[in-house]
Amino acid sequence: MVNRMAITTSVLIFAKIPASVQVNGDIRKDSMVRSKRPVTDVQRQYQARIDALSPCERVQRATAMFQWSREIIARRIVAELGPMSPERLKWEVALRQYGADPKTRAMIQRRLASVSD
């Protein structure tokens, strides 16, 4: 089962997202989000390969990248705090990923308080 965060990530990373842009007081919704830097050959090749992926492959790729990022965060936490139970590590990772939102942080901290070391 693919979680919603992975799907959202795939949309943000791999889709060309129309953006609302205000030009002289008018809002235009047909423009695309583009970088203002020159495009390199590597970027063109990367974009061509991403464009060639099916929607399912894009979601799979985003899910793998999301899992990879969680594993990196988990390794950092273990390096900083030492070994801990898988349950505690799961919530510590969540705190690093989603802790910027005060309500989410409070919920995660409540869960951490009830997890055994």
C-alpha positions as CSV (number, residue, x, y, z in Angstrom):
1,M,0.0,0.0,0.0
2,V,1.4,3.4,-1.0
3,N,1.0,6.1,1.6
4,R,-0.3,9.6,0.8
5,M,3.0,11.3,1.6
6,A,4.7,9.2,-1.1
7,I,2.0,10.1,-3.7
8,T,2.3,13.8,-2.7
9,T,6.1,13.6,-3.0
10,S,5.8,12.1,-6.5
11,V,3.5,14.9,-7.6
12,L,5.9,17.5,-6.3
13,I,9.0,16.0,-7.7
14,F,8.0,14.4,-11.0
15,A,5.1,16.3,-12.4
16,K,5.1,19.5,-14.2
17,I,2.8,21.4,-12.0
18,P,0.8,24.4,-13.4
19,A,1.1,27.4,-11.2
20,S,-1.0,30.5,-10.7
21,V,1.1,33.5,-11.6
22,Q,0.1,37.1,-11.1
23,V,1.1,39.3,-14.0
24,N,0.1,43.0,-14.0
25,G,-2.7,42.2,-11.5
26,D,-4.1,39.3,-13.6
27,I,-3.8,35.7,-12.4
28,R,-2.7,33.3,-15.1
29,K,-3.0,29.6,-14.3
30,D,-1.5,28.2,-17.5
31,S,2.2,28.9,-16.8
32,M,4.5,26.2,-15.6
33,V,6.9,26.3,-12.7
34,R,10.4,26.6,-14.2
35,S,13.9,27.2,-12.9
36,K,15.5,30.5,-14.0
37,R,18.9,28.8,-14.2
38,P,20.2,27.5,-17.6
39,V,19.3,23.9,-18.2
40,T,22.4,21.6,-18.4
41,D,22.7,18.4,-20.5
42,V,22.5,16.3,-17.4
43,Q,19.2,18.1,-16.4
44,R,17.8,17.5,-19.9
45,Q,18.6,13.8,-19.8
46,Y,17.2,13.5,-16.3
47,Q,14.0,15.2,-17.2
48,A,13.7,13.1,-20.4
49,R,14.0,9.9,-18.3
50,I,11.5,11.2,-15.7
51,D,9.0,12.1,-18.5
52,A,9.4,8.6,-19.9
53,L,8.2,7.0,-16.7
54,S,4.6,5.8,-16.4
55,P,2.6,7.3,-13.5
56,C,3.0,4.0,-11.6
57,E,6.8,4.1,-12.1
58,R,6.8,7.7,-10.8
59,V,5.0,6.7,-7.7
60,Q,7.3,3.8,-7.2
61,R,10.3,6.0,-7.6
62,A,8.9,8.6,-5.2
63,T,8.1,5.9,-2.6
64,A,11.6,4.5,-2.9
65,M,13.1,8.0,-2.5
66,F,10.9,8.7,0.5
67,Q,12.0,5.4,2.2
68,W,15.6,6.2,1.4
69,S,15.3,9.6,3.1
70,R,13.7,8.0,6.2
71,E,16.6,5.5,6.4
72,I,19.1,8.3,6.2
73,I,17.4,10.2,9.0
74,A,17.2,7.0,11.1
75,R,20.9,6.4,10.7
76,R,21.6,10.0,11.9
77,I,19.4,9.6,14.9
78,V,21.0,6.3,16.0
79,A,24.5,8.0,15.5
80,E,23.4,10.9,17.7
81,L,21.3,9.2,20.4
82,G,22.5,5.6,20.3
83,P,20.6,2.3,19.9
84,M,16.9,2.3,20.5
85,S,13.8,0.2,19.9
86,P,12.4,0.2,16.4
87,E,9.2,1.8,17.7
88,R,11.1,4.7,19.3
89,L,13.2,5.1,16.2
90,K,10.1,5.3,14.0
91,W,8.7,8.1,16.1
92,E,12.0,9.9,16.3
93,V,12.2,9.9,12.5
94,A,8.6,11.2,12.3
95,L,9.6,14.0,14.7
96,R,12.4,15.1,12.5
97,Q,10.3,14.9,9.3
98,Y,7.1,16.5,10.6
99,G,8.1,18.3,13.8
100,A,7.9,21.8,12.2
101,D,4.1,21.7,12.6
102,P,3.3,22.4,16.3
103,K,0.2,20.1,16.4
104,T,2.0,17.3,14.7
105,R,5.0,17.8,17.0
106,A,2.8,17.6,20.1
107,M,1.1,14.4,18.9
108,I,4.5,12.7,18.1
109,Q,5.9,13.8,21.4
110,R,2.9,12.2,23.2
111,R,3.6,9.0,21.4
112,L,7.3,9.1,22.2
113,A,6.5,9.5,25.9
114,S,4.6,6.2,25.8
115,V,7.2,4.2,23.9
116,S,9.5,2.1,25.9
117,D,13.3,2.3,25.3
